Amino acid sequence: MKNHILVVDDEAKLRRVIRKYLEKEGYSVAEAENGQQALYAARQEKPTLVLLDIMMPVMNGIEFLQQFRKESEAPIIFLTAKDEEHDEILGLEIGADDYVKKPFSMRALMARVRAVLRRNDIAPVQLKELTIGRLRLKPATREAFISSKRLLLTPPEFAMLAALMAAPGRAFSRSELLERSSGQAFDAYERSVDVHIRNLRRKLKAIEPGSSFIQTVFGLGYRIQDSIDPEPNKK
């Protein structure tokens, strides 16, 4: 099935250039010039990926993302300007998968598109269930649980948690986690790993406030505990 990509940006010239390159790569493409149009297009087109500008009239990218995430888990790549660092981090925290800084080369953008789609299209049915104590991952259905309570994870969060759980106790660098989750590592995007890990910790602590499953390895990256008590300590 051909991947269908929604390009959302208020710059018509940029949309046309991106569309040209995407269609050359074999993707089908729809366009929108603001978040409001994008929501309508997304509901009609059911995109497999959204390329999303942040600063737009009527409805900006952050507002679109907040609404879109209530309706779809399709991956989103932010197209951000150099002075939008806060919005990049906020976008990742509320459900974006990646970002590309403007001005960007079409070659770099196409690489990110392929990487995100490849990560999203990996057939998880071939992967075995991962369990460490009461933390359990089911790749076949992309489900994660602490005991019987389900964790709602984005694709990057799920992929990084799966990488950590596949080698408990082992320290992973940020670039390794990027490679495991997207198939490629880009130095400019290594800090996005920190945001995804922070989101994972927040979601884990929301179920078990005292949990510290994912540990920071200073100067390198992260690891997951090689053993987790079957049940949390009860006072």
C-alpha positions as CSV (number, residue, x, y, z in Angstrom):
1,M,0.0,0.0,0.0
2,K,1.4,3.4,-1.0
3,N,2.2,5.8,1.8
4,H,0.1,8.9,1.8
5,I,1.7,12.1,3.2
6,L,0.0,15.3,4.3
7,V,2.2,18.4,3.9
8,V,1.1,21.3,6.1
9,D,2.8,24.7,5.6
10,D,1.6,28.2,4.9
11,E,4.4,28.7,2.3
12,A,2.9,27.5,-1.0
13,K,6.2,27.4,-2.7
14,L,7.7,25.2,-0.1
15,R,4.7,22.9,-0.2
16,R,5.1,22.5,-4.0
17,V,8.8,21.7,-3.7
18,I,8.3,19.1,-0.9
19,R,5.4,17.6,-2.9
20,K,7.6,17.3,-6.0
21,Y,10.3,15.4,-4.1
22,L,7.8,13.2,-2.3
23,E,6.0,12.2,-5.5
24,K,9.4,11.5,-7.1
25,E,10.0,9.0,-4.2
26,G,6.7,7.3,-5.0
27,Y,4.5,8.8,-2.2
28,S,1.0,10.2,-2.7
29,V,0.6,13.7,-1.3
30,A,-2.0,16.1,0.0
31,E,-1.5,19.7,1.1
32,A,-2.9,22.2,3.6
33,E,-1.9,25.7,4.4
34,N,-2.9,25.8,8.0
35,G,-3.9,23.5,10.9
36,Q,-7.6,23.9,10.4
37,Q,-7.4,22.8,6.7
38,A,-5.0,20.1,7.8
39,L,-7.5,18.6,10.3
40,Y,-10.1,18.4,7.6
41,A,-7.7,16.9,5.1
42,A,-6.4,14.4,7.6
43,R,-10.0,13.2,8.4
44,Q,-10.6,12.7,4.6
45,E,-7.2,11.5,3.5
46,K,-6.1,9.4,6.5
47,P,-2.4,10.1,6.0
48,T,0.3,7.7,7.0
49,L,2.7,10.6,7.8
50,V,2.2,14.4,8.4
51,L,4.9,17.0,7.6
52,L,3.9,19.9,9.8
53,D,5.0,23.5,10.0
54,I,4.6,25.2,13.4
55,M,4.0,28.9,12.7
56,M,0.8,29.1,10.6
57,P,-2.3,31.3,10.7
58,V,-5.8,30.2,11.8
59,M,-4.4,27.2,13.6
60,N,-0.7,26.6,14.3
61,G,1.1,23.3,14.3
62,I,1.0,22.8,18.1
63,E,-2.8,23.3,18.1
64,F,-3.2,20.9,15.2
65,L,-1.0,18.3,16.9
66,Q,-3.0,18.4,20.1
67,Q,-6.3,17.8,18.2
68,F,-4.8,15.3,15.7
69,R,-3.4,13.1,18.4
70,K,-6.9,12.6,19.8
71,E,-7.9,11.1,16.4
72,S,-4.8,9.4,14.9
73,E,-1.4,7.8,15.8
74,A,0.1,8.6,12.4
75,P,3.7,9.8,12.7
76,I,4.4,13.6,12.5
77,I,7.6,15.4,11.5
78,F,7.7,19.0,12.5
79,L,9.2,21.5,10.1
80,T,10.7,24.1,12.4
81,A,12.5,27.4,12.1
82,K,15.8,28.0,13.9
83,D,14.2,30.1,16.7
84,E,11.5,27.5,17.5
85,E,13.4,25.3,19.9
86,H,10.8,25.5,22.6
87,D,8.1,24.5,20.2
88,E,10.2,21.5,19.0
89,I,10.5,20.2,22.5
90,L,6.8,20.8,23.3
91,G,5.8,19.1,20.0
92,L,7.8,16.0,20.9
93,E,6.3,16.0,24.4
94,I,2.7,16.0,23.1
95,G,3.2,13.4,20.4
96,A,5.4,14.5,17.4
97,D,7.9,11.9,16.2
98,D,10.7,14.0,14.8
99,Y,11.6,17.4,13.5
100,V,13.6,19.0,10.7
101,K,15.0,22.5,11.0
102,K,14.4,25.1,8.3
103,P,16.1,25.7,6.0
104,F,16.7,22.1,5.2
105,S,17.8,20.1,2.2
106,M,15.3,18.0,0.4
107,R,17.8,15.1,0.7
108,A,17.8,15.4,4.5
109,L,14.0,15.7,4.6
110,M,13.5,12.6,2.5
111,A,15.9,10.7,4.7
112,R,13.8,11.6,7.8
113,V,10.6,10.7,6.0
114,R,12.0,7.2,5.0
115,A,13.3,6.6,8.5
116,V,10.1,7.5,10.3
117,L,8.0,5.5,7.9
118,R,10.4,2.5,8.2
119,R,10.1,2.6,12.0
120,N,6.4,2.8,11.8
121,D,6.1,0.0,9.2
122,I,8.3,-2.5,11.0
123,A,6.4,-5.8,11.3
124,P,6.4,-6.3,15.0
125,V,4.8,-9.8,14.8
126,Q,8.3,-11.2,14.3
127,L,9.5,-9.9,17.6
128,K,9.1,-11.8,20.8
129,E,7.4,-10.4,23.9
130,L,9.7,-8.6,26.2
131,T,9.3,-8.8,30.0
132,I,11.3,-7.4,32.9
133,G,9.6,-8.0,36.2
134,R,6.2,-6.4,35.9
135,L,7.1,-4.3,32.9
136,R,5.9,-6.1,29.7
137,L,6.1,-5.2,26.0
138,K,4.1,-7.0,23.3
139,P,5.6,-6.0,19.9
140,A,3.1,-8.0,17.9
141,T,0.3,-5.6,19.1
142,R,2.5,-2.6,20.0
143,E,1.2,-2.7,23.6
144,A,3.1,-2.0,26.8
145,F,2.0,-2.8,30.4
146,I,3.1,-2.3,34.0
147,S,1.4,-5.3,35.6
148,S,-2.1,-5.1,34.1
149,K,-2.1,-1.3,33.5
150,R,-1.5,-0.3,29.9
151,L,1.0,2.4,28.9
152,L,0.0,4.6,25.9
153,L,3.2,5.1,24.0
154,T,4.1,6.9,20.8
155,P,6.0,4.9,18.1
156,P,9.4,6.4,19.1
157,E,8.7,5.8,22.8
158,F,7.7,2.2,22.1
159,A,10.8,1.6,19.9
160,M,13.2,3.0,22.4
161,L,11.7,1.1,25.3
162,A,11.8,-2.1,23.2
163,A,15.5,-1.4,22.5
164,L,16.3,-0.9,26.2
165,M,14.3,-4.0,27.3
166,A,15.9,-6.2,24.7
167,A,19.3,-5.7,26.4
168,P,18.5,-5.0,30.1
169,G,21.4,-3.5,32.1
170,R,23.2,-2.4,28.9
171,A,24.0,1.3,28.4
172,F,22.8,2.7,25.1
173,S,24.1,6.0,23.7
174,R,21.6,8.4,22.3
175,S,22.8,7.7,18.7
176,E,22.3,4.0,19.3
177,L,18.7,4.6,20.5
178,L,18.1,6.7,17.4
179,E,19.5,3.9,15.2
180,R,17.4,1.3,17.0
181,S,14.2,3.3,16.7
182,S,14.6,4.9,13.2
183,G,17.3,3.0,11.4
184,Q,19.5,6.1,11.2
185,A,21.3,8.4,13.6
186,F,21.6,12.1,13.0
187,D,23.7,14.2,15.5
188,A,21.2,17.1,15.2
189,Y,18.4,14.9,16.5
190,E,20.1,13.1,19.4
191,R,18.6,15.5,21.9
192,S,15.1,14.3,20.8
193,V,16.0,11.1,22.6
194,D,16.1,12.9,25.9
195,V,12.6,14.2,25.3
196,H,11.2,10.7,24.4
197,I,12.9,9.2,27.5
198,R,11.5,12.0,29.7
199,N,8.1,11.2,28.3
200,L,8.6,7.5,29.0
201,R,9.6,8.2,32.6
202,R,6.6,10.5,33.1
203,K,4.2,7.8,31.8
204,L,5.8,5.1,33.9
205,K,5.6,7.3,37.0
206,A,2.0,8.2,36.3
207,I,1.2,4.5,37.0
208,E,3.9,3.9,39.6
209,P,5.0,7.2,41.2
210,G,8.1,5.6,42.7
211,S,9.4,3.8,39.6
212,S,12.9,4.4,38.3
213,F,13.1,1.7,35.6
214,I,15.1,3.9,33.1
215,Q,18.4,5.1,34.4
216,T,20.7,7.8,33.1
217,V,24.2,6.8,32.3
218,F,26.1,10.1,32.6
219,G,28.2,11.0,29.6
220,L,26.6,8.2,27.5
221,G,22.9,7.8,27.5
222,Y,20.4,5.4,29.1
223,R,19.8,1.9,30.3
224,I,16.9,-0.1,31.8
225,Q,17.3,-2.0,35.1
226,D,18.2,-5.6,34.5
227,S,15.7,-6.7,37.2
228,I,12.5,-5.2,38.4
229,D,10.5,-6.5,41.4
230,P,7.4,-8.4,40.2
231,E,5.3,-6.2,42.5
232,P,6.1,-2.7,43.8
233,N,6.9,-2.3,47.5
234,K,3.8,-1.8,49.6
235,K,3.9,0.1,52.9
